[in-house]
Amino acid sequence: MTDIALRDHLEALIREADRRYEQRFAASEQAVLKAEHTMNERLNSMNEFREALKDQSGKMATRSELERVEEMVQELRRAKANLDGRLVVLSGAVSVAVSVVLWVVSRVIEVL
């Protein structure tokens, strides 16, 4: 081989190696961009999930709030039971009073 042919051959090998390195670099860049895009999509969906959990937890009652509501319900139950008892006694008293009045009226009518 002559010097010129050898030089041309080596330059062709170098150009081919450069072209391959550029292709590898371009493929590597493309892979990095795809990975970055995929990671951003995943992070966005994770952030949406976190926001949903945050919204949900903001709407939930705390233990102390639930205990307070339970106390209020118990208080309402006691008040209703008390009122029911009073109404039973009152209806009994009204019944007795009406019976007495009717008895008195029937006696007065008999006397006349």
C-alpha positions as CSV (number, residue, x, y, z in Angstrom):
1,M,0.0,0.0,0.0
2,T,1.1,3.4,-0.7
3,D,1.2,6.2,1.8
4,I,-1.7,8.0,0.1
5,A,-3.8,4.8,0.0
6,L,-3.0,4.1,3.7
7,R,-3.8,7.6,4.6
8,D,-7.1,7.5,2.8
9,H,-7.9,4.2,4.4
10,L,-7.1,5.5,7.9
11,E,-9.1,8.7,7.3
12,A,-12.0,6.6,6.1
13,L,-11.7,4.5,9.3
14,I,-11.6,7.6,11.4
15,R,-14.6,9.1,9.6
16,E,-16.5,5.8,10.0
17,A,-15.6,5.8,13.8
18,D,-16.7,9.4,14.1
19,R,-20.0,8.7,12.4
20,R,-20.6,5.7,14.7
21,Y,-19.7,7.8,17.8
22,E,-22.1,10.5,16.6
23,Q,-24.8,7.9,16.1
24,R,-24.2,6.5,19.6
25,F,-24.2,10.0,21.1
26,A,-27.5,10.9,19.3
27,A,-29.1,7.6,20.4
28,S,-27.9,8.2,23.9
29,E,-29.3,11.8,23.8
30,Q,-32.6,10.4,22.5
31,A,-32.7,7.8,25.3
32,V,-32.0,10.4,28.0
33,L,-34.8,12.6,26.6
34,K,-37.2,9.7,26.6
35,A,-36.2,8.7,30.1
36,E,-36.6,12.3,31.3
37,H,-40.1,12.6,29.6
38,T,-41.2,9.3,31.2
39,M,-39.9,10.4,34.6
40,N,-41.7,13.7,34.4
41,E,-44.9,12.0,33.5
42,R,-44.5,9.6,36.5
43,L,-43.7,12.5,38.8
44,N,-46.7,14.4,37.6
45,S,-49.0,11.5,38.2
46,M,-47.4,11.0,41.7
47,N,-48.0,14.7,42.4
48,E,-51.7,14.4,41.4
49,F,-52.0,11.4,43.7
50,R,-50.5,13.3,46.5
51,E,-52.8,16.2,45.9
52,A,-55.8,13.8,45.9
53,L,-54.6,12.4,49.2
54,K,-54.1,15.9,50.6
55,D,-57.6,16.9,49.6
56,Q,-59.1,13.8,51.0
57,S,-57.3,14.1,54.3
58,G,-58.4,17.7,54.5
59,K,-62.1,16.6,54.4
60,M,-61.7,13.9,57.0
61,A,-62.7,14.5,60.6
62,T,-60.0,14.3,63.3
63,R,-60.4,12.0,66.3
64,S,-61.1,14.9,68.6
65,E,-63.8,16.2,66.3
66,L,-65.4,12.8,66.2
67,E,-65.3,12.5,70.0
68,R,-67.0,15.9,70.3
69,V,-69.7,14.8,67.8
70,E,-70.2,11.6,69.8
71,E,-70.6,13.6,73.0
72,M,-73.1,15.9,71.3
73,V,-75.1,12.8,70.1
74,Q,-75.1,11.3,73.5
75,E,-76.4,14.6,75.0
76,L,-79.2,14.8,72.4
77,R,-80.1,11.2,73.2
78,R,-80.3,12.0,76.9
79,A,-82.4,15.1,76.2
80,K,-84.8,13.1,74.0
81,A,-85.2,10.4,76.6
82,N,-85.9,13.1,79.2
83,L,-88.5,14.7,77.0
84,D,-90.1,11.4,76.2
85,G,-90.4,10.7,79.9
86,R,-91.9,14.1,80.6
87,L,-94.4,13.6,77.8
88,V,-95.5,10.2,79.2
89,V,-96.0,11.7,82.7
90,L,-97.8,14.7,81.2
91,S,-100.1,12.5,79.1
92,G,-100.9,10.4,82.1
93,A,-101.7,13.5,84.1
94,V,-103.9,14.9,81.4
95,S,-105.7,11.5,81.2
96,V,-106.4,11.5,84.9
97,A,-107.5,15.1,84.8
98,V,-109.9,14.5,81.9
99,S,-111.2,11.4,83.7
100,V,-111.9,13.3,86.9
101,V,-113.6,16.1,85.0
102,L,-115.8,13.7,83.1
103,W,-116.6,11.8,86.3
104,V,-117.5,15.1,88.0
105,V,-119.6,16.2,85.0
106,S,-121.4,12.8,85.0
107,R,-122.2,13.2,88.7
108,V,-123.5,16.7,88.3
109,I,-125.7,15.6,85.4
110,E,-127.1,12.7,87.6
111,V,-127.9,15.2,90.3
112,L,-129.9,17.4,88.1
